[in-house]
Amino acid sequence: GAFTGATERHMGKFVEASGGTLFLDEIGELPLAAQVKLLRALQEGTVEAVGGRKPVKVDVRIISATNRKLLDLVKHGAFREDLFYRLHVLPLTIPSLRMRREDIPHLLRHFLARFSAEENRTIGGISGEAVAHLTQLDWPGNIRQLENAVFRAVVLSDGGTLKPEDFPQISGLVGTAPSVSHAALQPANDA
């Protein structure tokens, strides 16, 4: 009953994650007004629920991610400097997928196994030719783009093995990486 039309009580994400970890994706997109609230929650260890009468104590570890350069956002006034330093305790930089092409076959197996199970499809693997083709791409959208390409291929494929023609939406993205030969991949059982 915190607002008109509220029919049930929901815990906020901070309260729900209390005692654990909360992942905040695309933190660089957070509006300034929300940054103030996040900073207050991190500094004070409390949050105020919508319609709540008093602050709720929370103990949450925060992991945040962004594809933007937060320091540049700070310089342009689009991201709070104090929040930046509060979040920037242990920074990890993960290179783009085109810089670690050796990960692509492993990611392909993982996504194939996951989407085959989720979509109840019996796709036995990805052809070596498709793996070689996909490994050569630059993947400007990184892992999310690869994930989406595999999902689309799994959903639309008529065969039991994914082939290059099952990835038509990315066929024009071939990069300048040297040709790599891979054996056909089978879905990973432990992905």
C-alpha positions in Angstrom: 0.0 0.0 0.0 3.0 2.4 -0.4 1.5 3.9 -3.6 -1.8 3.9 -5.5 -2.4 0.6 -7.1 0.1 -1.3 -4.9 -1.5 -4.7 -4.2 1.3 -6.6 -2.5 4.5 -5.8 -0.5 7.8 -6.1 -2.2 11.3 -5.9 -0.7 13.7 -3.6 -2.4 16.9 -5.1 -4.0 19.1 -3.9 -1.2 17.0 -5.5 1.5 16.6 -8.7 -0.6 20.4 -8.8 -1.0 21.2 -8.0 2.6 23.9 -10.4 3.8 25.0 -11.1 0.3 26.0 -9.4 -3.0 24.1 -7.1 -5.3 25.2 -6.7 -8.9 24.6 -3.3 -10.4 25.0 -3.5 -14.2 25.6 -0.4 -16.4 26.2 1.8 -13.3 27.4 4.6 -15.7 23.8 5.0 -16.9 22.4 5.7 -13.4 20.8 9.2 -13.2 22.3 11.7 -10.8 19.3 11.6 -8.5 19.6 7.8 -8.2 23.4 8.2 -7.6 22.7 10.3 -4.5 20.4 7.6 -3.1 22.9 4.8 -3.9 25.7 6.8 -2.3 23.7 7.3 0.8 22.8 3.6 1.0 26.5 2.7 0.7 27.7 5.2 3.2 25.1 4.7 5.9 24.2 1.1 5.3 20.5 1.9 5.3 17.8 2.2 2.8 14.3 3.7 2.9 11.5 1.7 1.5 8.8 3.4 -0.6 6.1 4.2 2.0 8.4 3.0 4.8 8.4 4.8 8.1 12.0 4.3 9.1 15.3 3.3 7.4 16.1 -0.4 7.1 19.7 -1.5 8.0 21.3 -3.5 5.1 24.7 -5.3 4.8 25.4 -5.6 1.1 28.5 -6.2 -1.0 28.3 -4.2 -4.3 29.7 -5.3 -7.6 29.1 -2.8 -10.4 29.8 -2.9 -14.1 29.9 -0.5 -16.9 31.1 -0.2 -20.4 31.7 3.5 -20.0 34.8 5.4 -18.7 33.4 6.5 -15.3 36.3 8.9 -14.7 35.3 10.7 -18.0 31.7 10.9 -16.7 33.0 12.4 -13.4 35.0 15.0 -15.3 31.8 16.0 -17.3 29.6 16.1 -14.2 27.5 13.1 -15.3 28.7 10.8 -12.5 29.3 11.7 -8.8 33.0 11.7 -7.9 32.3 10.6 -4.3 30.2 7.6 -5.7 33.0 6.8 -8.1 35.5 6.4 -5.4 33.1 4.5 -3.2 32.6 2.0 -6.0 36.2 2.0 -7.3 37.7 0.0 -4.5 38.9 -3.0 -6.5 38.6 -2.3 -10.2 38.8 -5.1 -12.7 39.1 -4.4 -16.4 38.0 -7.1 -18.7 39.4 -6.8 -22.3 36.9 -6.8 -25.1 36.0 -10.1 -26.7 38.1 -9.4 -29.8 41.1 -9.2 -27.5 40.5 -12.7 -26.1 39.3 -14.7 -29.1 40.5 -17.9 -27.3 37.4 -17.5 -25.0 34.9 -17.6 -27.9 34.8 -21.5 -28.3 34.2 -21.9 -24.6 31.5 -19.3 -24.6 29.9 -20.9 -27.6 29.7 -24.2 -25.9 28.3 -22.6 -22.7 25.6 -20.6 -24.6 24.7 -23.6 -26.8 24.2 -25.8 -23.8 22.2 -23.2 -21.9 19.9 -22.2 -24.8 19.4 -25.7 -26.0 18.1 -26.7 -22.6 16.1 -23.5 -22.1 14.4 -23.8 -25.5 14.1 -27.6 -25.3 16.1 -28.0 -28.5 18.3 -31.0 -29.3 21.2 -29.3 -31.0 24.3 -31.4 -30.7 27.0 -28.9 -31.4 28.5 -26.2 -33.6 30.4 -27.1 -36.8 34.1 -26.4 -36.9 33.5 -24.0 -39.8 31.0 -22.0 -37.8 33.4 -21.9 -34.8 36.2 -20.7 -37.1 33.9 -18.0 -38.6 32.6 -16.8 -35.2 36.1 -16.7 -33.7 37.3 -14.3 -36.5 34.5 -11.7 -35.8 35.3 -8.5 -33.9 32.1 -8.7 -31.7 31.7 -4.9 -31.0 28.8 -5.9 -28.7 31.1 -8.3 -26.8 29.7 -11.3 -25.0 26.1 -10.0 -25.1 26.3 -9.9 -28.9 27.7 -13.4 -29.0 25.1 -14.6 -26.5 22.3 -13.1 -28.6 23.7 -14.6 -31.8 23.8 -18.1 -30.3 20.3 -17.7 -28.9 18.9 -16.6 -32.3 20.7 -19.5 -34.0 19.4 -22.1 -31.5 15.8 -20.8 -31.8 15.8 -20.6 -35.6 18.0 -23.6 -36.6 16.4 -26.5 -38.3 19.4 -28.8 -37.9 21.1 -30.7 -35.2 24.4 -28.8 -35.6 24.8 -25.1 -35.9 26.5 -24.0 -39.1 27.7 -20.7 -40.4 24.4 -20.1 -42.2 22.6 -20.2 -38.8 24.3 -16.9 -38.0 23.2 -14.7 -40.9 22.8 -11.5 -38.8 26.5 -11.3 -38.1 28.0 -12.5 -41.4 29.2 -9.0 -42.4 31.2 -8.4 -39.2 34.4 -10.4 -40.1 37.4 -8.7 -38.6 41.1 -8.8 -39.6 42.1 -11.6 -37.2 44.1 -14.5 -38.7 42.1 -17.5 -39.7 41.7 -20.0 -36.9 40.8 -23.7 -37.3 38.6 -25.3 -34.7 37.1 -28.7 -34.4 33.3 -28.9 -34.1 32.1 -28.1 -30.6 29.7 -30.1 -28.5 27.6 -28.4 -25.7 29.4 -28.2 -22.4 27.9 -30.3 -19.6 29.3 -28.2 -16.8 28.7 -24.7 -18.3 
